[in-house]
Amino acid sequence: MALLCRRQGLARALFERASTLAVARGCHNVWLDTSDPKAREIYLRWGFVQFGKLENGPNRGPSEHSRWFLQRPIA
């Protein structure tokens, strides 16, 4: 199902709607985290800024796994 919905702007539309509701409730920033490198790249293109990253240590697998923390003002 997810493959059928790609490149149609659905994620962007959902994000914009959520941002509009958040601003109406007095919010001024969005903070999120992801471990998906493709999602991270999309968020960066949308104007998010990375402020943190956690990587698995040498005794924890998979070694290439990371978790990125991002934020963006919405007001």
N, CA, C and O atoms as a DFTB+ gen file, in Angstrom:
300 C
 N C O
     1  1       0.822      -1.198       0.000
     2  2       0.000       0.000       0.000
     3  2       0.865       1.260       0.000
     4  3       0.593       2.202      -0.745
     5  1       1.901       1.279       0.829
     6  2       2.734       2.479       0.930
     7  2       3.374       2.823      -0.409
     8  3       3.501       3.999      -0.751
     9  1       3.774       1.820      -1.160
    10  2       4.395       2.085      -2.461
    11  2       3.421       2.761      -3.416
    12  3       3.837       3.539      -4.275
    13  1       2.147       2.478      -3.280
    14  2       1.151       3.075      -4.159
    15  2       0.920       4.554      -3.859
    16  3       0.420       5.287      -4.711
    17  1       1.278       4.993      -2.662
    18  2       1.010       6.363      -2.246
    19  2       2.207       7.296      -2.391
    20  3       2.085       8.490      -2.119
    21  1       3.332       6.795      -2.803
    22  2       4.524       7.624      -2.909
    23  2       4.406       8.646      -4.029
    24  3       3.732       8.432      -5.036
    25  1       5.092       9.770      -3.812
    26  2       5.206      10.847      -4.803
    27  2       3.874      11.520      -5.124
    28  3       3.700      12.065      -6.214
    29  1       2.931      11.483      -4.175
    30  2       1.649      12.141      -4.376
    31  2       1.462      13.325      -3.442
    32  3       0.431      13.996      -3.495
    33  1       2.447      13.592      -2.586
    34  2       2.357      14.724      -1.672
    35  2       1.519      14.466      -0.435
    36  3       1.171      15.407       0.279
    37  1       1.188      13.209      -0.165
    38  2       0.337      12.902       0.986
    39  2       1.033      13.194       2.310
    40  3       0.421      13.756       3.219
    41  1       2.295      12.822       2.427
    42  2       3.030      13.070       3.675
    43  2       3.156      14.568       3.931
    44  3       2.967      15.030       5.057
    45  1       3.471      15.316       2.893
    46  2       3.596      16.772       3.028
    47  2       2.252      17.382       3.430
    48  3       2.206      18.248       4.304
    49  1       1.168      16.945       2.808
    50  2      -0.158      17.469       3.138
    51  2      -0.530      17.150       4.583
    52  3      -1.082      17.998       5.285
    53  1      -0.235      15.946       5.021
    54  2      -0.511      15.555       6.404
    55  2       0.306      16.394       7.376
    56  3      -0.210      16.863       8.390
    57  1       1.601      16.582       7.056
    58  2       2.459      17.403       7.912
    59  2       1.953      18.844       7.981
    60  3       1.902      19.426       9.064
    61  1       1.581      19.422       6.846
    62  2       1.100      20.803       6.827
    63  2      -0.198      20.953       7.619
    64  3      -0.388      21.950       8.316
    65  1      -1.078      19.980       7.516
    66  2      -2.332      20.025       8.283
    67  2      -2.050      19.932       9.779
    68  3      -2.626      20.676      10.571
    69  1      -1.167      19.021      10.161
    70  2      -0.807      18.889      11.576
    71  2      -0.144      20.171      12.080
    72  3      -0.389      20.588      13.212
    73  1       0.688      20.796      11.257
    74  2       1.351      22.047      11.642
    75  2       0.334      23.165      11.846
    76  3       0.442      23.945      12.792
    77  1      -0.649      23.239      10.962
    78  2      -1.698      24.252      11.091
    79  2      -2.461      24.070      12.395
    80  3      -2.724      25.043      13.102
    81  1      -2.814      22.844      12.714
    82  2      -3.513      22.574      13.977
    83  2      -2.633      22.900      15.180
    84  3      -3.113      23.429      16.183
    85  1      -1.346      22.583      15.077
    86  2      -0.424      22.855      16.190
    87  2      -0.286      24.354      16.431
    88  3      -0.295      24.792      17.582
    89  1      -0.158      25.146      15.372
    90  2      -0.050      26.603      15.507
    91  2      -1.326      27.155      16.143
    92  3      -1.261      28.043      16.993
    93  1      -2.473      26.638      15.740
    94  2      -3.746      27.086      16.318
    95  2      -3.823      26.795      17.805
    96  3      -4.566      27.458      18.528
    97  1      -3.072      25.820      18.267
    98  2      -3.050      25.470      19.693
    99  2      -1.893      26.134      20.427
   100  3      -1.671      25.864      21.607
   101  1      -1.152      27.003      19.738
   102  2      -0.086      27.757      20.394
   103  2       1.303      27.140      20.294
   104  3       2.239      27.636      20.921
   105  1       1.457      26.084      19.530
   106  2       2.776      25.468      19.364
   107  2       3.620      26.303      18.401
   108  3       3.082      26.993      17.534
   109  1       4.927      26.236      18.555
   110  2       5.794      27.018      17.677
   111  2       6.957      26.221      17.100
   112  3       7.715      26.751      16.288
   113  1       7.117      24.966      17.498
   114  2       8.178      24.105      16.966
   115  2       7.677      22.675      16.830
   116  3       6.781      22.238      17.552
   117  1       8.274      21.964      15.894
   118  2       8.050      20.534      15.742
   119  2       9.372      19.844      16.028
   120  3      10.410      20.230      15.491
   121  1       9.333      18.835      16.864
   122  2      10.516      18.023      17.158
   123  2      10.157      16.600      16.796
   124  3       9.048      16.149      17.081
   125  1      11.078      15.888      16.173
   126  2      10.821      14.499      15.835
   127  2      12.116      13.718      15.830
   128  3      13.207      14.288      15.856
   129  1      11.977      12.410      15.796
   130  2      13.151      11.556      15.630
   131  2      12.811      10.464      14.640
   132  3      11.654      10.069      14.497
   133  1      13.835       9.983      13.958
   134  2      13.674       8.909      12.983
   135  2      14.946       8.082      12.932
   136  3      16.040       8.581      13.198
   137  1      14.788       6.822      12.589
   138  2      15.950       5.966      12.361
   139  2      16.031       5.572      10.885
   140  3      16.850       4.736      10.502
   141  1      15.185       6.174      10.071
   142  2      15.146       5.883       8.633
   143  2      15.951       6.946       7.884
   144  3      15.558       8.112       7.873
   145  1      17.065       6.571       7.260
   146  2      17.881       7.562       6.548
   147  2      17.129       8.296       5.444
   148  3      17.377       9.481       5.223
   149  1      16.218       7.625       4.746
   150  2      15.445       8.291       3.693
   151  2      14.498       9.326       4.281
   152  3      14.342      10.417       3.732
   153  1      13.867       8.982       5.395
   154  2      12.972       9.942       6.062
   155  2      13.763      11.149       6.548
   156  3      13.294      12.282       6.438
   157  1      14.960      10.917       7.085
   158  2      15.804      12.019       7.552
   159  2      16.079      12.995       6.413
   160  3      15.999      14.209       6.602
   161  1      16.396      12.480       5.251
   162  2      16.678      13.343       4.100
   163  2      15.445      14.159       3.701
   164  3      15.562      15.332       3.348
   165  1      14.279      13.541       3.758
   166  2      13.038      14.272       3.448
   167  2      12.816      15.391       4.442
   168  3      12.504      16.516       4.051
   169  1      12.976      15.094       5.738
   170  2      12.778      16.122       6.759
   171  2      13.768      17.273       6.588
   172  3      13.404      18.436       6.767
   173  1      14.996      16.962       6.248
   174  2      15.973      18.025       6.013
   175  2      15.549      18.904       4.834
   176  3      15.704      20.124       4.886
   177  1      15.020      18.299       3.785
   178  2      14.525      19.081       2.638
   179  2      13.334      19.949       3.024
   180  3      13.119      21.006       2.431
   181  1      12.560      19.513       4.010
   182  2      11.400      20.268       4.468
   183  2      11.784      21.387       5.442
   184  3      10.908      22.073       5.969
   185  1      13.062      21.572       5.680
   186  2      13.504      22.666       6.539
   187  2      13.810      22.292       7.976
   188  3      14.067      23.172       8.798
   189  1      13.790      21.003       8.298
   190  2      14.167      20.583       9.640
   191  2      15.673      20.705       9.807
   192  3      16.425      20.629       8.835
   193  1      16.102      20.893      11.042
   194  2      17.518      20.973      11.384
   195  2      17.818      19.849      12.369
   196  3      17.103      19.665      13.354
   197  1      18.869      19.113      12.096
   198  2      19.270      18.033      12.998
   199  2      19.967      18.625      14.209
   200  3      20.871      19.450      14.070
   201  1      19.543      18.199      15.413
   202  2      20.193      18.676      16.626
   203  2      20.779      17.545      17.465
   204  3      21.358      17.796      18.523
   205  1      20.637      16.321      17.011
   206  2      21.217      15.218      17.757
   207  2      21.232      13.935      16.951
   208  3      20.496      13.775      15.977
   209  1      22.102      13.018      17.389
   210  2      22.210      11.719      16.737
   211  2      22.713      10.699      17.750
   212  3      23.681      10.944      18.470
   213  1      22.046       9.560      17.793
   214  2      22.498       8.446      18.611
   215  2      22.911       7.320      17.684
   216  3      22.195       6.995      16.737
   217  1      24.053       6.730      17.950
   218  2      24.529       5.593      17.169
   219  2      24.664       4.388      18.079
   220  3      24.923       4.532      19.274
   221  1      24.490       3.209      17.524
   222  2      24.715       1.999      18.310
   223  2      26.199       1.870      18.630
   224  3      27.054       2.138      17.786
   225  1      26.488       1.461      19.842
   226  2      27.869       1.271      20.264
   227  2      28.476       0.020      19.662
   228  3      27.799      -0.720      18.948
   229  1      29.747      -0.223      19.944
   230  2      30.447      -1.349      19.338
   231  2      29.865      -2.719      19.707
   232  3      30.002      -3.669      18.936
   233  1      29.226      -2.832      20.857
   234  2      28.672      -4.124      21.279
   235  2      27.168      -4.227      21.039
   236  3      26.516      -5.143      21.540
   237  1      26.616      -3.281      20.267
   238  2      25.183      -3.282      19.995
   239  2      24.969      -3.274      18.492
   240  3      25.609      -2.508      17.772
   241  1      24.091      -4.107      18.030
   242  2      23.854      -4.183      16.593
   243  2      22.492      -3.668      16.199
   244  3      21.611      -3.528      17.048
   245  1      22.306      -3.389      14.954
   246  2      23.352      -3.343      13.929
   247  2      24.209      -2.089      14.091
   248  3      23.711      -1.035      14.485
   249  1      25.482      -2.210      13.789
   250  2      26.419      -1.118      14.034
   251  2      26.114       0.111      13.189
   252  3      26.452       1.225      13.588
   253  1      25.478      -0.064      12.021
   254  2      25.194       1.081      11.153
   255  2      23.903       1.813      11.531
   256  3      23.557       2.814      10.903
   257  1      23.194       1.327      12.544
   258  2      21.922       1.942      12.945
   259  2      22.163       3.265      13.666
   260  3      23.026       3.366      14.538
   261  1      21.385       4.273      13.288
   262  2      21.430       5.578      13.946
   263  2      20.014       6.080      14.172
   264  3      19.075       5.669      13.490
   265  1      19.880       6.967      15.132
   266  2      18.610       7.645      15.398
   267  2      18.898       9.132      15.381
   268  3      19.732       9.617      16.145
   269  1      18.202       9.866      14.500
   270  2      18.432      11.299      14.344
   271  2      17.294      12.074      14.981
   272  3      16.137      11.657      14.930
   273  1      17.635      13.212      15.584
   274  2      16.659      14.105      16.222
   275  2      16.664      15.415      15.444
   276  3      17.716      16.005      15.198
   277  1      15.460      15.863      15.060
   278  2      15.340      17.042      14.220
   279  2      14.281      17.979      14.779
   280  3      13.392      17.559      15.520
   281  1      14.385      19.265      14.413
   282  2      13.380      20.235      14.824
   283  2      13.190      21.279      13.740
   284  3      14.062      21.487      12.896
   285  1      12.030      21.935      13.778
   286  2      11.730      22.987      12.808
   287  2      10.686      23.923      13.409
   288  3       9.695      23.459      13.973
   289  1      10.894      25.233      13.296
   290  2       9.865      26.166      13.734
   291  2       8.660      26.096      12.794
   292  3       8.819      25.867      11.595
   293  1       7.448      26.293      13.340
   294  2       6.258      26.251      12.506
   295  2       5.432      27.531      12.596
   296  3       4.489      27.711      11.827
   297  1       5.768      28.399      13.505
   298  2       4.971      29.614      13.667
   299  2       5.287      30.651      12.599
   300  3       4.700      31.732      12.595
